[in-house]
């Protein structure tokens, strides 16, 4: 059952990546073209998912919205992972004094309510794609740093690290050749699940009017528009909501599947690193 859900999640995410890359070639209509005579039309042969309050094709706009959601997720997770991983490596392997000082700062930052701070920053900076990314990366790296630091504290006591020290290898070589490879598996699982949270948070910001603005389609913004027509045209809210739900579910299932697989291969991975 786990293998089946993992494959289904990987297949869905692969399809979303293809849609994001080839979106304009797959859309049957212009996502910005308005036709007020067909506003709030239900799903039909011509408009598969119906039209919105301005007569625009919902299916076309959902496809294009995939590009924005994945772009935000990839950029935010990549930036947070890079900053957090590098910092976690150095404080976990560095002197205890530096570890205590940096972790004290991280603990203070983690005391702030992340969601409220993100909303506040997004409100100060104003709506827009770049401002949304800045708001989501402001504290996102903190969890990565704490996560990697914990793994480094455990891994640096392993025999293969002690052997590397005895051979006189430099700290940079030990960190990036022996310790980091053993963190990548768990880090990939964490990033996959974090991707779901970032996409959900980005949709929430757009829902509140702090994200991507009209006329560009974004799932959270489409959901916000659809809430005003729940009785007359519920499909305006149903389909963007399903897109957000399925995407976040796929990333969570992918993370669970990767975790199960890596747990079974963990000993082999450590042996390879020790031999390397």
Secondary structure, DSSP 8 states (H G I E B T S, - for coil): -HHHHHHHHHHHHHHHHHHHHHHHHH-SS-TT---GGGTT----SSSTT-B-TTS-BHHHHHHHHHHHHHHHHHHHHHHHHHHHHHHHHHHHHS-HHHHHHHHHHHHHHHHS-HHHHHHHHHHHH-SSHHHHHHHHHTTHHHHHHHHHHHHHHHHTTSHHHHHHHHTT--HHHIIIIIIHHHHHHHHHHHHHHHHHHHHHHHHHHHHTTSSS-TTS--HHHHHHHHGGGTTT-THHHHHHHHHHHHHHHHHHHHHHHHHHHHHHHHHHHHHHHHH-
